[in-house]
Amino acid sequence: MNSQRLSGYALLLLMISCMGMTLASKKHFIDKIGPDGLVIDKPGEYIVCKDLTYAGTFVAISIVSSGVTLDFGGHTLSLTQDGAYGVVVPSLADHVTLKNGIISGPLSSTLTPTAGANIYFTQAQHGVIDNMVLKNGYFGVLLDNSSDIRVTKTFINEFFGSDVNIRANNNGVTLQDCVFQNTTDNQMVIGGINVGLYNGAPTGPITYPETTNYDIALLNCQHINADILIGASTTRGVRIDNVTSVLNDNTYPFTMFEIGIQNDVTSDVIVTNSSFSNMANQPNQNTAGVGIFSARNVLFDNVAIECNNNQEGDNGGEPITISSAGLILGENDVINFLAGASSVNNMIIRNCVISGGSLDAIKLVAPDNDPNTNIVIEDCAIADATANLINAQSVAGSAFRRNNLVNAVTGINLQPFADGNIIRDNAFSILKTGVILGDGTTNNGIVNNTFTDVDVHFTGSGVNGNFDAQNLP
């Protein structure tokens, strides 16, 4: 039998199967969904053999059995009604795989979705979402009370709530080799990836459930106009590696990457080999490209944070000044739903590049009675801020060492309640002032730094309360 006849024979078998004749295997074929949806209650492989439309307002496909693979075969499931769910995996279903298809919701310029998700896993274990395209609606992927869930090689875009919401009591969620993208005219109420944030309808309140999410991984992913928010409720163990995030919307009001927006709830976060660039042009000085607002045990290694917005302003073609920080640590009292954040403890920022047109490249701020502590910024290239390269207020027991600080008004600006910090082995250049020691700064050591093309090495009313030694001109 030649290859042409074999291909035709395989197509004939598929057509016969789609008419209702199941082959002598565990494969089942799906070619329609009724107004009440479809329930899959037996294990096996289910293959979609034509595009499907669900016109109901509840659930298109419910999978209530373990051991199910739903292969869309490149076909599309279209949801036409606001608030509908595409595929729901509830009730302790184990080992469910969704792959090779498109689920599209009803988002349009005239419709604001208020609920629903293209895929919803709740009380499920060992689930896989692979090689899918999810677009339009409120949630792309919504997870509650589930464990060992993997989302791989999936493109997710244009969701009004969030592309992925890892909401409540999940353990072991991996997003790998995915693309999250929103256009600049999407309202992006919450953003791209959320961990631990509960939000209802756009007009309803944003709340923080008393829940815990453990062991979240975001690997080899691209984010375009899609932010990352981790730690609205208790979050322990986050791994982010090789993530590229680009923001092309100058009106976006939040940070590109937020960690820990409630007190003492986010810990053990490792961010490596990633970049966050083109932060928004906002006048709010407490927004940032990256914000770590309340967290413990955080490592940034080989991370680039670039405020490289090159749009032209009204001043003869010069880039617009971005009145924000590239990286902000500690209290954020401006964005109202981040008001519970306080301080950061035990964080290392190492081998990173932080640059661009921001007011402060790095800003550390916290309540006077709850300072940022044990912050280490080392071996970094920090450059091109319009005010301070490092602006530190209420920070204690921290170290700034072996950094190259280039091109700003001030290299390091220590403000009130900066106590017991060490500034050592840094290279300061092209600055008006190297180090400012403000009122209330005490016991800070400034040791073995070099200054090149710096007008004033040290200044400020707090100079006498600190010490310096072996600094080179």
Buried (B, 14 or more C-beta within 10 A) or exposed (E): EEEEEEEEEEEEEBEEBBEEEEEEEBBBBBBEBEEEBBEBEEBBBBBBBEBBEBEBBBBBBBBBBBBBBBBBBEBBBBBEBBBBBBBBBBEEBBBBBBBBBBBBBBBEEEBBBBBBBBBBBBBBBBBBBBBBBBBBBBBBBBBBBBBBBBBBBBBBBBBBBBBBBBBBBBBBBBBBBBBBBBEEEBEBBBBBBBBBBBBEBBEEEEEBBEBBBBBBBBBBBBBBBBBBBBBBBBBBBBBBBBBBBBBBBBEBEBBBBBBBBBEBBBBBBBBBBBBBBBBBBBEBBBBBBBBBBBBBBBBBBBBBBBBBBEEEEEEEEEBBBBBBBBBBBBBBBEBEBBEBBBBBBBBBBBBBBBBBBBBBBBBBBBBEEBBBBBBBBBBBBBBBBBBBBBBBBBBBBBBBBBBBBBBBBBBBBBBEBBBBBBBBBBBBBBBEBBBBBBEBBBBBBBBBBBBEEBEBBBBBEBBEBBEBEEBEE
